[in-house]
Amino acid sequence: MSINIKTIEGRDYAYQSYRSGKKVIQRYLGPASDPAVIVQIAAIKKAKSVPPGLNKYFWDVDPMTLNVRRHSRFILERILELGDLDALRWAQKQYPTALIIEVCLMSRRLSPRSKNFWKIWFEEHDVS
């Protein structure tokens, strides 16, 4: 998902672009100078990055370069291995439970102890 600014006859207009299967869909947001559109663009950009409160789990990379969708497995592995309850709540808002469980079961980076904990957690507390 990205934000595109198009200039038409000297005025800037904002569009949100995303993929739906093989198609690229563009949704008109409004004039780029509109305060409501500026707030909407900021919210979209914020949703694409890791919140500052979780930066402590990504000490070896620049958290600003992490894309929530593109680096989902890496982010989930860190949260499942090192995260607290707040980090898990954020992850559950961002990602489907099926993806979290898949990462938990398939990841080679998670310790056996963490895998066992999350396996029990998600079997007993199914959030889907």
C-alpha positions as CSV (number, residue, x, y, z in Angstrom):
1,M,0.0,0.0,0.0
2,S,1.4,3.4,-0.9
3,I,0.3,7.0,-1.2
4,N,0.6,8.7,-4.6
5,I,0.4,12.4,-5.1
6,K,-0.6,13.4,-8.6
7,T,-0.4,17.0,-10.0
8,I,-3.3,17.9,-12.3
9,E,-3.4,21.4,-13.7
10,G,-1.1,22.7,-10.9
11,R,-3.1,21.1,-8.0
12,D,-1.9,18.1,-6.0
13,Y,-4.3,15.2,-5.3
14,A,-3.7,12.2,-3.1
15,Y,-4.4,8.6,-4.0
16,Q,-4.0,5.4,-2.0
17,S,-2.7,2.5,-4.1
18,Y,-2.8,-1.2,-3.2
19,R,-2.8,-4.6,-4.8
20,S,-5.9,-6.8,-5.0
21,G,-4.7,-10.0,-6.6
22,K,-3.1,-9.0,-9.8
23,K,-4.8,-5.7,-10.0
24,V,-3.5,-2.4,-8.7
25,I,-6.4,-0.4,-7.1
26,Q,-6.2,3.4,-6.6
27,R,-8.5,5.1,-4.1
28,Y,-9.0,8.8,-4.3
29,L,-8.3,10.5,-0.9
30,G,-8.8,14.1,-1.9
31,P,-6.8,17.3,-2.4
32,A,-3.3,16.9,-0.9
33,S,-3.6,20.2,0.9
34,D,-6.9,19.3,2.7
35,P,-6.2,18.9,6.5
36,A,-8.3,15.7,6.7
37,V,-6.4,14.1,3.8
38,I,-3.1,15.1,5.5
39,V,-4.2,13.3,8.7
40,Q,-5.3,10.3,6.7
41,I,-2.0,10.1,4.9
42,A,-0.1,10.3,8.2
43,A,-2.3,7.5,9.7
44,I,-1.6,5.3,6.6
45,K,2.2,5.9,6.9
46,K,2.1,5.2,10.6
47,A,0.3,1.9,10.1
48,K,3.1,0.8,7.7
49,S,5.8,1.1,10.4
50,V,6.6,-0.5,13.7
51,P,5.5,1.7,16.6
52,P,8.3,3.4,18.6
53,G,7.4,1.4,21.7
54,L,8.5,-1.8,20.0
55,N,11.9,-0.5,18.7
56,K,13.7,-2.2,21.6
57,Y,13.0,-5.6,19.9
58,F,14.8,-4.5,16.7
59,W,18.2,-3.3,18.1
60,D,20.2,-4.7,15.2
61,V,18.2,-3.0,12.4
62,D,16.8,0.5,11.8
63,P,13.1,0.1,12.8
64,M,12.2,3.0,10.4
65,T,13.2,0.8,7.5
66,L,10.9,-2.1,8.5
67,N,7.7,-2.4,6.6
68,V,4.9,-4.1,8.5
69,R,3.7,-6.1,5.5
70,R,7.0,-6.8,3.7
71,H,8.9,-7.8,6.9
72,S,6.0,-9.5,8.7
73,R,7.8,-12.8,9.4
74,F,10.8,-11.1,10.8
75,I,8.7,-8.8,13.0
76,L,6.6,-11.6,14.3
77,E,9.6,-13.8,15.1
78,R,11.1,-11.0,17.2
79,I,7.8,-10.3,19.0
80,L,7.1,-14.0,19.6
81,E,10.7,-14.6,20.9
82,L,11.2,-11.4,22.9
83,G,8.0,-9.4,23.1
84,D,5.7,-8.6,25.9
85,L,1.9,-8.6,26.1
86,D,1.6,-5.1,24.5
87,A,3.8,-6.2,21.6
88,L,1.6,-9.3,21.1
89,R,-1.6,-7.1,21.2
90,W,-0.1,-4.9,18.5
91,A,0.9,-7.9,16.4
92,Q,-2.6,-9.3,16.7
93,K,-4.1,-6.1,15.4
94,Q,-1.7,-6.0,12.5
95,Y,-1.6,-9.6,11.4
96,P,-4.1,-12.5,11.0
97,T,-3.9,-15.1,13.8
98,A,-3.3,-17.8,11.1
99,L,-0.1,-16.0,10.1
100,I,1.1,-15.6,13.7
101,I,0.5,-19.3,14.3
102,E,2.2,-20.3,11.0
103,V,5.3,-18.2,11.9
104,C,5.3,-19.8,15.4
105,L,5.2,-23.3,14.0
106,M,7.5,-22.9,11.0
107,S,10.2,-20.4,12.2
108,R,13.7,-21.7,12.8
109,R,14.6,-18.6,14.7
110,L,12.2,-19.2,17.6
111,S,13.6,-21.2,20.6
112,P,11.8,-24.5,21.4
113,R,10.7,-22.9,24.7
114,S,9.0,-20.0,22.9
115,K,7.4,-22.3,20.3
116,N,5.9,-24.4,23.0
117,F,4.6,-21.4,24.9
118,W,2.9,-19.9,21.9
119,K,1.5,-23.2,20.7
120,I,-0.2,-23.6,24.1
121,W,-1.3,-20.0,24.1
122,F,-3.0,-20.1,20.7
123,E,-4.6,-23.5,21.2
124,E,-6.2,-22.4,24.5
125,H,-6.9,-18.8,23.6
126,D,-7.9,-18.9,20.0
127,V,-8.3,-15.3,18.9
128,S,-9.7,-15.8,15.4
